[in-house]
Amino acid sequence: MTQKTLLLTGASRGIGHATVKVFQAAGWRVLTVSRTAFDARCPWHAGSTDHFVGDLADASARADLVARVRDCLGAEGLHAIVNNAGISPKGEGGARLGVADSSDEVWSQVLGVNLLGPAALMRDLLPELERAKGSVVNVGSIVGKRVHPFAGVAYACSKAALEALTREAAGELGPRGVRVNMVTPGEIETEILSPGTEKMTDVIPLRRLGKPDEVARVVLFLCSEQASYVNGASVDVNGGQHV
Ligand SMILES: NC(=O)c1ccc[n+]([C@@H]2O[C@H](COP(=O)([O-])OP(=O)(O)OC[C@H]3O[C@@H](n4cnc5c(N)ncnc54)[C@H](OP(=O)(O)O)[C@@H]3O)[C@@H](O)[C@H]2O)c1
């Protein structure tokens, strides 16, 4: 059986790191990208050669990444892209960046990484996805649908727009054999969380934060044959926080 290949953004820690492990355990080859170099403290098979260092907000870094991904794919193409890399900038002392506090620079940084990056990768690697009848999973957030005590306005808008991008792409690429879905995590224990998040467990029916691999397993499902008729879906992974 051909080994499937995934391009995963933001693999250096958090949900991305857990996603590498889950896909590798399922037999996938995982091509990774983040701004940080491959960390030898957490090695995985072919991790160092399959890792690309680059800033997804930078168009030339994205072009290099796309060229490199193309070079290392076989005739069968690319089976999945997981657009996981994301940033959620904070103000001084970790303050929430609301409408009144978000500079043009913050807006363009956040939209560059969280929205333009995923859109550009889907566009530029579409022929490779089509060849493999592959799929895309965008990592959104509960914040795309509701005001959050810590996440800022630019981040929230980027995730709401990512949901629209997922819907648009599912409608447009479905007829071309490519499925596009989304996961929307709630409060997952990673470095992106603000201090004080643990107090939010009072409003989460499961009364705990989520673990990165609990998101990664849903991502794997959406990329697998088991989800062959799932397209344009957004799956909440939040312990019931949205109810
Ligand atoms: N944790 C949560 O509770 C939660 C909740 C809802 C949604 N999410 C979403 O889940 C995704 C992963 O979040 P996380 O919690 O795992 O965050 P994290 O621990 O901060 O990891 C973010 C990842 O994105 C990479 N990254 C950031 N900016 C990048 C850039 N410009 N170019 C390339 N890579 C970049 C980071 O690597 P480098 O720093 O090395 O570049 C890192 O690997 C994000 O999209 C986030 O919005 C998380």
The ligand as an ORCA input file, in Angstrom:
! r2SCAN-3c Opt
* xyz 0 1
  N      -4.563     25.651     22.288
  C      -5.817     26.001     22.181
  O      -6.546     26.055     23.190
  C      -6.437     26.332     20.854
  C      -7.796     26.607     20.833
  C      -8.408     26.897     19.621
  C      -7.662     26.899     18.456
  N      -6.321     26.630     18.508
  C      -5.602     26.649     17.227
  O      -4.842     25.481     17.092
  C      -3.680     25.745     16.313
  C      -2.461     25.268     17.066
  O      -2.436     25.976     18.286
  P      -1.513     25.546     19.525
  O      -2.311     25.803     20.729
  O      -0.902     24.226     19.313
  O      -0.460     26.740     19.423
  P       1.080     26.808     19.739
  O       1.450     25.837     20.798
  O       1.360     28.261     19.949
  O       1.716     26.333     18.341
  C       1.560     27.096     17.186
  C       2.368     26.459     16.080
  O       2.289     27.316     14.918
  C       3.609     27.603     14.469
  N       3.632     28.926     13.856
  C       3.195     30.084     14.407
  N       3.406     31.090     13.557
  C       3.964     30.562     12.444
  C       4.399     31.112     11.218
  N       4.315     32.431     10.959
  N       4.930     30.293     10.295
  C       5.042     28.964     10.541
  N       4.639     28.387     11.689
  C       4.107     29.183     12.634
  C       4.454     27.513     15.734
  O       5.794     27.216     15.450
  P       6.973     28.298     15.479
  O       6.742     29.210     16.620
  O       8.172     27.437     15.584
  O       6.875     28.965     14.141
  C       3.826     26.326     16.449
  O       4.335     25.121     15.938
  C      -3.688     27.250     16.040
  O      -4.218     27.493     14.760
  C      -4.607     27.794     17.110
  O      -5.221     28.997     16.723
  C      -5.694     26.349     19.679
*
